[in-house]
Structure formats: structure tokens, C-alpha cells
């Protein structure tokens, strides 16, 4: 449609795969830390539901399909839409905010919204989408968002799920009803921590660059 390779929506040159895997590893690590905090405060909310054969089948299916799902979302929102809106002459923070909000409302029909409430879940989805956009803009590429988003969803499909989750898979642990307020707080703290790790590791361009056209 646009007569350009899809790879140019990810990065201007060769895709930096080391960034994809680094971001995935860092976010997976922080997710485990967050889960540990939740468990320490609410151990009664966890149950082991591991069924070895269905679990292993689920792992294979998740590793094959989840990266496709998350990559499509990233290429669409943080790639195509963000670049498209930016090409209209808007300052860089405007496409960042617009795509973050659109990403949030794309999850409007998720069962978590009905269970925990619109405001709480929209805050979570929009903040997560904006965070992914921020690291995309400041790293001048989509690789960090691709790895982080894939790790986030793989964790939910392989390690831990909960009753109202959109991902109902054969995980190791399940929680009937986790503390959503605590989840939002620790997720926000994790996003801030990971941002500064990425900033130091990859020498992000200045925050002031967000006002550039």
C-alpha cells in the first residue's frame, strides 16, 4: 500500500535483534519481581494449576503465536500509526499520546475492563501503550517495544493468569482475583525502572526531542 518495506516501520536499517531480546529479558525479570511482591502480600490469592502436557503444548503455541500478535500491534500502533501521524507535522509527543490512547481503547472489550472497571484498566492500558511509544521514540526504533510487549504477553500465557484475564491458557499459576490496585502500582514502578535502565543502556535521545516535529 505504501510501497515501502515493513521493516522500515521497525528501524531505518537492519533490525537490532539484540535490543528485542534484551528488552524481553529485562521485562520478564521485572514481571517476576512484581509477581513476587504480589505473592508476598497476598499468598492466598495464588494456586498452582500446572498440568504438564497441556502446559508444554501451550508453551509451544504461545512461543509461535504470541510474538506474531504483539508484533502486529507494535508495527500497527508504534510503527505505522505513530509514523503516519508524525508525518503530518505534529510534534513527537502528539503521535505518542494519540497512539497510546488508541492502544488503550483497542483493549476496551477485554474481560478485565468489565471486572475491574473502565477507569482502572484504561489507565493501565494507556500508560503501558504510552510507555511503549516513549521507548520507541527515544530509541529511534521499535525493537525495545517489540521485545517488551512479547515478554509481557508470554508471561501471561505461560506463567501466570487470573480468572478475568483475556488470556485463559494452561499456565503454572492462577489467581482467582488479584489485587488490581497493587498490580497497577507495581507495574507503573516497573515501567519507570525499566525506562531508566533502557535510557542508560541505549543512550536515549533527550526527552526534549519529544517536542520536535
N, C-alpha and C positions, 0 to 999 in steps of 0.2 A: 504493500500500500504506500509506504513512504520511500521505497527504493533505497533502502539502507540496511545493512546487516543488523540483526537483533543484538549482536554483541556490542554494538556501539551504544546501546542503551545501558550497558553494564559498565564499560570503560572505553576510553578512546583508543587504547592499544590492546595488547594481549591481556586477557583476563588474569588477574593476580590471584591465582588459586590459593596461595599461602595465606592470604587475607581471609578467604572464605573459611578455611579450616581453622585458622586461629580464632576468628570470631565465634565459630561454632563451639570450639573447645572452652573458651572463656565463659560464654553464656551458659553452657551446660554445667560448668563448675559452679557458677554463681546460683544457678537454679537449685542445685543440690544443697548449697549453703542455705538458701531461702527455705527449702523444704525442711532442713534440719531445725531451723528456728521455729517453723510452724509445729513440727513434731514435738520439740521441747516444751512448747506452751500448751499444745493440745494433743497429747499422745493417744487419747481416747478416740480421736477422730480418724484414726488410721486402721486399716485392716489389710492383711496380706491376702491377695486373691490370685497368686501365681498358679497357673496351670501350664506346666512345661511345654507340652506340644502346641496348644493354641498360642502360647506366648511366642514361641520360636517362629511359628508361621507369621504371626503379627509383626515380629521384628523384620522379617524379610520383606513383607508387604510394605511396612512403614518406610524402610530404607529405600525402597524402589519408588514409592508414590509421594511421600511427604515432600521430598525436595522438589518434585515437579510442581506440586501445589503451591508451596511457598515461593518458589522462583517465579511462577506465573504472577502471583500477587505483587512481588517486588518489581518485576520488569514492567508490570502494568502501572503501579502507583508511583514507585520511586524512580522508575525509568521513563516510560513513555509519557505519563501524565505530568510528572514534575518537569521534564524537559520541554514538553509541549506548552505548558503554562508559562514557563520561564522564557520561551521563545517569543512570547507576546510582549516582552519588555518589562515584566514585573520584577521587582526586587526579589532576591533569592528566598527571603523568608516568607513571601506570599505563596509561592507554589508549595513550600514546605508545609505551611499551615493548612492550605486547601486540601492537599493530598492526605495529610494526617486526619483531617475531619472526615473526608470521604472514606478513608480506610476504616475509621471507626463505624460509620453508618453502614458499611458493607456487612458488618457483623450484627446488624440490628436484629435479625431473625434468630440469632443463636439462642439456645435454651437458657444460657446463663443470664441473659438480659431479663427474661421473664421471671427467673428465680430470684435474682439478687437486686433487680431494679435497674431502670434505664440509666439514671444519672451515674451510679457507681460504675457500671460496666462501660458506658460510653467514655467516662473519664479514663478508665484503664485502656480501652482500645485506642482512643485518640492519642493519649500520651505515648503509648507504645508505637503507634504509627508515626507520630511526630519525631520520636526518638530515632526510629529507623531512617527517617528522612534527614534528620540532622547529621547523623554519622555519614550518610551518603553524600550530602553537600560538602561537608568539611573534609572528607577523604577523597573527594572528586572521583567517586566510583561507587558501584553498587555492591561490591564484594562483601563488605562487612555486614551489610543488611541481609544479603543472601544467606550467609553462614549463620548469623544470629537467629534469624526467623526460622530457618530449618531446624536448628537445635532446639528452639523453643517448642515447636510442634512435635518434634520427635520425642522429647521428654514427656509430653502429654499423651502420646500414643503408645509409649513403651514402658515408662517408669511409673507414672502416677496419673490417675484420672479421678474424677469425682462424679457423683450421681447426675448432676445437672450439666456436665460438660458436653460440648458438641462432639468431642472425640470419645466414643464408647468402644474401647478396644480391650484386648487381653493384656493388661498391664501387670506390674508386680504389686503395686499398692493401689488402694482405692479409699477415698474418703467420702462418706455419705453427705456431709455438708460442711466444707471447710469454712474458716473464718475469712470472709471476703475482704473485710476491712484490713485485717492483718496482711492478707495477700497483696492488696494494693499498696500498702505502706512498704513492705519489704521489696516488692517489685520496683517501686519508684527509687528506693535506696540503691538497688542493684543497677538500675539504669544509669544513675549518677556515677556510681563507682566504675562501671564499665566504660562510660564515656571518657572519664579521665585516664583510664588505662589505655584506651584507643588513642586519646589525644597525645599522650606521651610516646606511645609506641610508633605511631604513624605520622607524627608531626603535623597535626591538623592545621589547616589554614585558619587564620584568625576569625573569631566569632563575628567581628565587624564585617567580614566578607558577605554576611547574610543580607546586607543592605545593598549589595552590588546588583546591577542588572545583568 
